[in-house]
Amino acid sequence: MHADREGAFVRTLSERAGIAKSAMGALVDELERFGYLARRSERFDCPPLIVPTARGLEAIGIIRECNRQMEIKLQQTLGNAGYQDLRQALQRLAESR
């Protein structure tokens, strides 16, 4: 997830994820409904900040650990050169969208 502990605006989250603001708004609505995110209004004249809840922070920790384990497994399976080739290929794909 692209949310900061301190919070971020829907616009910022959509830019980070590379998706439309409306799509991010719908995703935030869903994650809020399930208790992973909350809206925090700092000022009445600004949009609310989107912040992870305790449940959301726990989920982020689990996701990061899964990613770490996956990276280790890929490096072990492909070797360092193969792993770097894979990362470069994935980066090129991401940049081509």
VEXTILUM-446370 format. One record per residue: residue number from 1; x, y, z of N, C-alpha, C, O in turn. Coordinates in steps of 0.1 Angstrom, whole numbers, plus 5000, padded with zeros to 4 digits. Layout:
VEXTILUM-446370
node k->NUM&neast->X&nnorth->Y&nup->Z&caeast->X&canorth->Y&caup->Z&ceast->X&cnorth->Y&cup->Z&oeast->X&onorth->Y&oup->Z
...
//
This chain:
VEXTILUM-446370
node k->1&neast->5008&nnorth->4988&nup->5000&caeast->5000&canorth->5000&caup->5000&ceast->5009&cnorth->5012&cup->5000&oeast->5020&onorth->5012&oup->5005
node k->2&neast->5004&nnorth->5023&nup->4994&caeast->5011&canorth->5035&caup->4993&ceast->5008&cnorth->5045&cup->5004&oeast->5011&onorth->5057&oup->5002
node k->3&neast->5002&nnorth->5041&nup->5015&caeast->4998&canorth->5050&caup->5026&ceast->5010&cnorth->5052&cup->5035&oeast->5017&onorth->5043&oup->5038
node k->4&neast->5011&nnorth->5064&nup->5040&caeast->5021&canorth->5068&caup->5050&ceast->5015&cnorth->5067&cup->5064&oeast->5003&onorth->5068&oup->5065
node k->5&neast->5023&nnorth->5064&nup->5074&caeast->5019&canorth->5064&caup->5087&ceast->5012&cnorth->5078&cup->5091&oeast->5002&onorth->5078&oup->5098
node k->6&neast->5018&nnorth->5089&nup->5086&caeast->5013&canorth->5102&caup->5089&ceast->5001&cnorth->5106&cup->5081&oeast->4993&onorth->5115&oup->5084
node k->7&neast->4998&nnorth->5098&nup->5070&caeast->4987&canorth->5100&caup->5062&ceast->4990&cnorth->5106&cup->5048&oeast->5001&onorth->5113&oup->5047
node k->8&neast->4982&nnorth->5104&nup->5039&caeast->4984&canorth->5110&caup->5025&ceast->4970&cnorth->5112&cup->5020&oeast->4960&onorth->5106&oup->5023
node k->9&neast->4969&nnorth->5122&nup->5010&caeast->4957&canorth->5125&caup->5004&ceast->4954&cnorth->5114&cup->4993&oeast->4963&onorth->5108&oup->4988
node k->10&neast->4941&nnorth->5112&nup->4990&caeast->4937&canorth->5103&caup->4979&ceast->4945&cnorth->5106&cup->4966&oeast->4950&onorth->5097&oup->4959
node k->11&neast->4946&nnorth->5119&nup->4963&caeast->4953&canorth->5123&caup->4951&ceast->4967&cnorth->5118&cup->4951&oeast->4972&onorth->5113&oup->4941
node k->12&neast->4974&nnorth->5119&nup->4962&caeast->4988&canorth->5115&caup->4963&ceast->4989&cnorth->5100&cup->4962&oeast->4998&onorth->5095&oup->4955
node k->13&neast->4980&nnorth->5093&nup->4968&caeast->4980&canorth->5078&caup->4968&ceast->4978&cnorth->5073&cup->4953&oeast->4984&onorth->5064&oup->4949
node k->14&neast->4968&nnorth->5080&nup->4946&caeast->4966&canorth->5076&caup->4932&ceast->4978&cnorth->5078&cup->4923&oeast->4980&onorth->5070&oup->4914
node k->15&neast->4985&nnorth->5090&nup->4926&caeast->4997&canorth->5092&caup->4918&ceast->5008&cnorth->5082&cup->4920&oeast->5014&onorth->5077&oup->4911
node k->16&neast->5010&nnorth->5078&nup->4933&caeast->5020&canorth->5068&caup->4937&ceast->5016&cnorth->5055&cup->4930&oeast->5025&onorth->5048&oup->4926
node k->17&neast->5004&nnorth->5051&nup->4930&caeast->5000&canorth->5038&caup->4925&ceast->4998&cnorth->5038&cup->4910&oeast->4997&onorth->5028&oup->4904
node k->18&neast->4998&nnorth->5050&nup->4904&caeast->4996&canorth->5051&caup->4889&ceast->4982&cnorth->5047&cup->4885&oeast->4980&onorth->5042&oup->4874
node k->19&neast->4972&nnorth->5051&nup->4893&caeast->4958&canorth->5048&caup->4890&ceast->4950&cnorth->5061&cup->4891&oeast->4954&onorth->5071&oup->4897
node k->20&neast->4938&nnorth->5061&nup->4885&caeast->4929&canorth->5073&caup->4886&ceast->4925&cnorth->5076&cup->4900&oeast->4924&onorth->5067&oup->4909
node k->21&neast->4923&nnorth->5088&nup->4903&caeast->4919&canorth->5093&caup->4916&ceast->4906&cnorth->5086&cup->4920&oeast->4904&onorth->5082&oup->4932
node k->22&neast->4896&nnorth->5084&nup->4911&caeast->4884&canorth->5078&caup->4914&ceast->4886&cnorth->5063&cup->4918&oeast->4879&onorth->5058&oup->4927
node k->23&neast->4895&nnorth->5057&nup->4911&caeast->4898&canorth->5043&caup->4914&ceast->4904&cnorth->5042&cup->4928&oeast->4901&onorth->5033&oup->4936
node k->24&neast->4913&nnorth->5051&nup->4931&caeast->4919&canorth->5051&caup->4945&ceast->4909&cnorth->5054&cup->4955&oeast->4909&onorth->5048&oup->4966
node k->25&neast->4900&nnorth->5063&nup->4952&caeast->4889&canorth->5066&caup->4962&ceast->4881&cnorth->5054&cup->4965&oeast->4877&onorth->5052&oup->4976
node k->26&neast->4877&nnorth->5046&nup->4955&caeast->4869&canorth->5034&caup->4957&ceast->4877&cnorth->5024&cup->4965&oeast->4872&onorth->5017&oup->4973
node k->27&neast->4890&nnorth->5023&nup->4962&caeast->4899&canorth->5014&caup->4970&ceast->4900&cnorth->5018&cup->4984&oeast->4899&onorth->5009&oup->4993
node k->28&neast->4901&nnorth->5031&nup->4987&caeast->4902&canorth->5036&caup->5000&ceast->4889&cnorth->5033&cup->5007&oeast->4889&onorth->5029&oup->5019
node k->29&neast->4877&nnorth->5035&nup->5001&caeast->4864&canorth->5032&caup->5007&ceast->4864&cnorth->5018&cup->5011&oeast->4859&onorth->5015&oup->5022
node k->30&neast->4868&nnorth->5009&nup->5003&caeast->4868&canorth->4994&caup->5006&ceast->4877&cnorth->4991&cup->5018&oeast->4873&onorth->4984&oup->5027
node k->31&neast->4889&nnorth->4996&nup->5017&caeast->4899&canorth->4994&caup->5028&ceast->4894&cnorth->5000&cup->5041&oeast->4897&onorth->4995&oup->5052
node k->32&neast->4888&nnorth->5011&nup->5040&caeast->4882&canorth->5017&caup->5052&ceast->4871&cnorth->5009&cup->5058&oeast->4870&onorth->5007&oup->5070
node k->33&neast->4862&nnorth->5004&nup->5049&caeast->4851&canorth->4995&caup->5054&ceast->4856&cnorth->4983&cup->5061&oeast->4850&onorth->4978&oup->5070
node k->34&neast->4868&nnorth->4978&nup->5057&caeast->4873&canorth->4966&caup->5063&ceast->4883&cnorth->4969&cup->5075&oeast->4888&onorth->4960&oup->5081
node k->35&neast->4884&nnorth->4982&nup->5078&caeast->4892&canorth->4985&caup->5090&ceast->4907&cnorth->4987&cup->5088&oeast->4914&onorth->4987&oup->5098
node k->36&neast->4911&nnorth->4988&nup->5075&caeast->4926&canorth->4989&caup->5073&ceast->4930&cnorth->5004&cup->5072&oeast->4942&onorth->5007&oup->5074
node k->37&neast->4921&nnorth->5012&nup->5068&caeast->4924&canorth->5026&caup->5066&ceast->4914&cnorth->5035&cup->5073&oeast->4903&onorth->5030&oup->5076
node k->38&neast->4917&nnorth->5047&nup->5076&caeast->4908&canorth->5057&caup->5082&ceast->4910&cnorth->5070&cup->5076&oeast->4921&onorth->5073&oup->5071
node k->39&neast->4900&nnorth->5078&nup->5075&caeast->4901&canorth->5092&caup->5071&ceast->4903&cnorth->5101&cup->5083&oeast->4895&onorth->5100&oup->5093
node k->40&neast->4912&nnorth->5110&nup->5082&caeast->4915&canorth->5119&caup->5093&ceast->4914&cnorth->5134&cup->5088&oeast->4922&onorth->5137&oup->5079
node k->41&neast->4905&nnorth->5141&nup->5092&caeast->4903&canorth->5155&caup->5087&ceast->4911&cnorth->5164&cup->5097&oeast->4908&onorth->5166&oup->5109
node k->42&neast->4921&nnorth->5171&nup->5091&caeast->4929&canorth->5180&caup->5098&ceast->4923&cnorth->5194&cup->5098&oeast->4923&onorth->5201&oup->5109
node k->43&neast->4917&nnorth->5198&nup->5087&caeast->4911&canorth->5211&caup->5086&ceast->4898&cnorth->5210&cup->5077&oeast->4898&onorth->5201&oup->5068
node k->44&neast->4889&nnorth->5218&nup->5080&caeast->4876&canorth->5217&caup->5072&ceast->4877&cnorth->5220&cup->5058&oeast->4869&onorth->5216&oup->5049
node k->45&neast->4888&nnorth->5228&nup->5054&caeast->4889&canorth->5233&caup->5040&ceast->4899&cnorth->5224&cup->5032&oeast->4902&onorth->5227&oup->5021
node k->46&neast->4903&nnorth->5213&nup->5037&caeast->4912&canorth->5203&caup->5030&ceast->4906&cnorth->5189&cup->5030&oeast->4898&onorth->5186&oup->5039
node k->47&neast->4909&nnorth->5182&nup->5020&caeast->4905&canorth->5168&caup->5020&ceast->4911&cnorth->5160&cup->5031&oeast->4921&onorth->5164&oup->5036
node k->48&neast->4904&nnorth->5150&nup->5036&caeast->4910&canorth->5142&caup->5047&ceast->4923&cnorth->5135&cup->5043&oeast->4925&onorth->5131&oup->5031
node k->49&neast->4931&nnorth->5133&nup->5053&caeast->4943&canorth->5124&caup->5051&ceast->4938&cnorth->5110&cup->5053&oeast->4929&onorth->5106&oup->5061
node k->50&neast->4944&nnorth->5101&nup->5045&caeast->4941&canorth->5087&caup->5046&ceast->4953&cnorth->5081&cup->5054&oeast->4965&onorth->5081&oup->5050
node k->51&neast->4950&nnorth->5074&nup->5065&caeast->4960&canorth->5069&caup->5074&ceast->4957&cnorth->5054&cup->5076&oeast->4945&onorth->5050&oup->5077
node k->52&neast->4967&nnorth->5046&nup->5078&caeast->4965&canorth->5032&caup->5081&ceast->4961&cnorth->5031&cup->5096&oeast->4966&onorth->5038&oup->5104
node k->53&neast->4952&nnorth->5022&nup->5098&caeast->4948&canorth->5019&caup->5112&ceast->4958&cnorth->5009&cup->5118&oeast->4967&onorth->5004&oup->5111
node k->54&neast->4956&nnorth->5005&nup->5131&caeast->4965&canorth->4995&caup->5136&ceast->4964&cnorth->4982&cup->5128&oeast->4974&onorth->4975&oup->5126
node k->55&neast->4952&nnorth->4978&nup->5124&caeast->4950&canorth->4966&caup->5116&ceast->4957&cnorth->4968&cup->5102&oeast->4963&onorth->4958&oup->5097
node k->56&neast->4957&nnorth->4980&nup->5097&caeast->4963&canorth->4983&caup->5084&ceast->4979&cnorth->4982&cup->5086&oeast->4985&onorth->4976&oup->5077
node k->57&neast->4984&nnorth->4987&nup->5096&caeast->4998&canorth->4986&caup->5099&ceast->5003&cnorth->4972&cup->5100&oeast->5014&onorth->4968&oup->5096
node k->58&neast->4995&nnorth->4964&nup->5107&caeast->4998&canorth->4950&caup->5108&ceast->4998&cnorth->4943&cup->5095&oeast->5007&onorth->4935&oup->5092
node k->59&neast->4988&nnorth->4946&nup->5086&caeast->4988&canorth->4940&caup->5073&ceast->5000&cnorth->4944&cup->5065&oeast->5006&onorth->4936&oup->5057
node k->60&neast->5004&nnorth->4957&nup->5066&caeast->5016&canorth->4962&caup->5059&ceast->5028&cnorth->4954&cup->5063&oeast->5036&onorth->4951&oup->5055
node k->61&neast->5029&nnorth->4952&nup->5076&caeast->5041&canorth->4944&caup->5081&ceast->5041&cnorth->4930&cup->5075&oeast->5052&onorth->4925&oup->5072
node k->62&neast->5029&nnorth->4924&nup->5075&caeast->5029&canorth->4910&caup->5069&ceast->5032&cnorth->4910&cup->5054&oeast->5040&onorth->4901&oup->5050
node k->63&neast->5027&nnorth->4920&nup->5047&caeast->5030&canorth->4921&caup->5033&ceast->5045&cnorth->4923&cup->5030&oeast->5051&onorth->4917&oup->5021
node k->64&neast->5051&nnorth->4932&nup->5038&caeast->5065&canorth->4935&caup->5037&ceast->5074&cnorth->4922&cup->5040&oeast->5084&onorth->4920&oup->5033
node k->65&neast->5070&nnorth->4914&nup->5050&caeast->5077&canorth->4902&caup->5053&ceast->5075&cnorth->4892&cup->5042&oeast->5085&onorth->4885&oup->5038
node k->66&neast->5063&nnorth->4891&nup->5036&caeast->5061&canorth->4882&caup->5024&ceast->5070&cnorth->4886&cup->5013&oeast->5076&onorth->4878&oup->5006
node k->67&neast->5071&nnorth->4899&nup->5010&caeast->5079&canorth->4904&caup->4999&ceast->5094&cnorth->4901&cup->5002&oeast->5101&onorth->4897&oup->4992
node k->68&neast->5098&nnorth->4903&nup->5014&caeast->5112&canorth->4900&caup->5018&ceast->5115&cnorth->4885&cup->5015&oeast->5126&onorth->4882&oup->5009
node k->69&neast->5106&nnorth->4876&nup->5020&caeast->5108&canorth->4862&caup->5018&ceast->5108&cnorth->4858&cup->5003&oeast->5116&onorth->4850&oup->4999
node k->70&neast->5099&nnorth->4865&nup->4995&caeast->5099&canorth->4862&caup->4981&ceast->5112&cnorth->4866&cup->4974&oeast->5117&onorth->4859&oup->4965
node k->71&neast->5117&nnorth->4878&nup->4978&caeast->5130&canorth->4883&caup->4972&ceast->5141&cnorth->4873&cup->4975&oeast->5149&onorth->4870&oup->4966
node k->72&neast->5142&nnorth->4868&nup->4988&caeast->5152&canorth->4858&caup->4991&ceast->5151&cnorth->4845&cup->4983&oeast->5161&onorth->4840&oup->4978
node k->73&neast->5139&nnorth->4841&nup->4981&caeast->5136&canorth->4828&caup->4973&ceast->5140&cnorth->4830&cup->4959&oeast->5146&onorth->4822&oup->4953
node k->74&neast->5137&nnorth->4842&nup->4953&caeast->5140&canorth->4845&caup->4939&ceast->5156&cnorth->4845&cup->4938&oeast->5161&onorth->4840&oup->4928
node k->75&neast->5162&nnorth->4852&nup->4947&caeast->5177&canorth->4852&caup->4946&ceast->5183&cnorth->4839&cup->4947&oeast->5193&onorth->4835&oup->4940
node k->76&neast->5178&nnorth->4830&nup->4956&caeast->5183&canorth->4817&caup->4958&ceast->5181&cnorth->4808&cup->4945&oeast->5189&onorth->4801&oup->4941
node k->77&neast->5169&nnorth->4810&nup->4939&caeast->5165&canorth->4802&caup->4928&ceast->5172&cnorth->4807&cup->4915&oeast->5177&onorth->4798&oup->4907
node k->78&neast->5173&nnorth->4820&nup->4913&caeast->5179&canorth->4825&caup->4900&ceast->5193&cnorth->4828&cup->4901&oeast->5200&onorth->4830&oup->4891
node k->79&neast->5199&nnorth->4829&nup->4913&caeast->5212&canorth->4835&caup->4914&ceast->5212&cnorth->4850&cup->4913&oeast->5202&onorth->4855&oup->4909
node k->80&neast->5223&nnorth->4856&nup->4917&caeast->5223&canorth->4871&caup->4918&ceast->5221&cnorth->4877&cup->4904&oeast->5213&onorth->4886&oup->4902
node k->81&neast->5228&nnorth->4872&nup->4894&caeast->5227&canorth->4877&caup->4880&ceast->5213&cnorth->4875&cup->4874&oeast->5207&onorth->4885&oup->4869
node k->82&neast->5207&nnorth->4863&nup->4876&caeast->5194&canorth->4861&caup->4871&ceast->5183&cnorth->4870&cup->4878&oeast->5174&onorth->4875&oup->4872
node k->83&neast->5186&nnorth->4871&nup->4891&caeast->5177&canorth->4880&caup->4899&ceast->5177&cnorth->4894&cup->4894&oeast->5167&onorth->4901&oup->4893
node k->84&neast->5189&nnorth->4899&nup->4892&caeast->5191&canorth->4913&caup->4887&ceast->5185&cnorth->4915&cup->4873&oeast->5178&onorth->4925&oup->4870
node k->85&neast->5186&nnorth->4905&nup->4865&caeast->5180&canorth->4905&caup->4851&ceast->5165&cnorth->4906&cup->4853&oeast->5158&onorth->4913&oup->4845
node k->86&neast->5159&nnorth->4898&nup->4862&caeast->5145&canorth->4898&caup->4864&ceast->5140&cnorth->4911&cup->4868&oeast->5130&onorth->4917&oup->4863
node k->87&neast->5147&nnorth->4917&nup->4878&caeast->5143&canorth->4930&caup->4883&ceast->5144&cnorth->4941&cup->4872&oeast->5135&onorth->4949&oup->4871
node k->88&neast->5154&nnorth->4941&nup->4864&caeast->5155&canorth->4950&caup->4853&ceast->5144&cnorth->4948&cup->4843&oeast->5138&onorth->4958&oup->4838
node k->89&neast->5141&nnorth->4936&nup->4840&caeast->5130&canorth->4933&caup->4830&ceast->5116&cnorth->4938&cup->4836&oeast->5108&onorth->4944&oup->4829
node k->90&neast->5114&nnorth->4936&nup->4849&caeast->5102&canorth->4940&caup->4855&ceast->5101&cnorth->4956&cup->4855&oeast->5090&onorth->4961&oup->4853
node k->91&neast->5112&nnorth->4962&nup->4858&caeast->5113&canorth->4977&caup->4857&ceast->5110&cnorth->4982&cup->4844&oeast->5102&onorth->4992&oup->4842
node k->92&neast->5115&nnorth->4976&nup->4833&caeast->5112&canorth->4980&caup->4820&ceast->5097&cnorth->4979&cup->4817&oeast->5091&onorth->4988&oup->4811
node k->93&neast->5091&nnorth->4968&nup->4821&caeast->5077&canorth->4966&caup->4819&ceast->5069&cnorth->4976&cup->4826&oeast->5059&onorth->4982&oup->4821
node k->94&neast->5073&nnorth->4979&nup->4839&caeast->5065&canorth->4990&caup->4846&ceast->5066&cnorth->5003&cup->4840&oeast->5057&onorth->5011&oup->4840
node k->95&neast->5078&nnorth->5006&nup->4834&caeast->5080&canorth->5020&caup->4828&ceast->5073&cnorth->5021&cup->4815&oeast->5071&onorth->5032&oup->4810
node k->96&neast->5069&nnorth->5009&nup->4808&caeast->5063&canorth->5009&caup->4795&ceast->5048&cnorth->5012&cup->4795&oeast->5043&onorth->5013&oup->4784
node k->97&neast->5042&nnorth->5012&nup->4807&caeast->5028&canorth->5014&caup->4807&ceast->5023&cnorth->5027&cup->4804&oeast->5011&onorth->5030&oup->4803
//
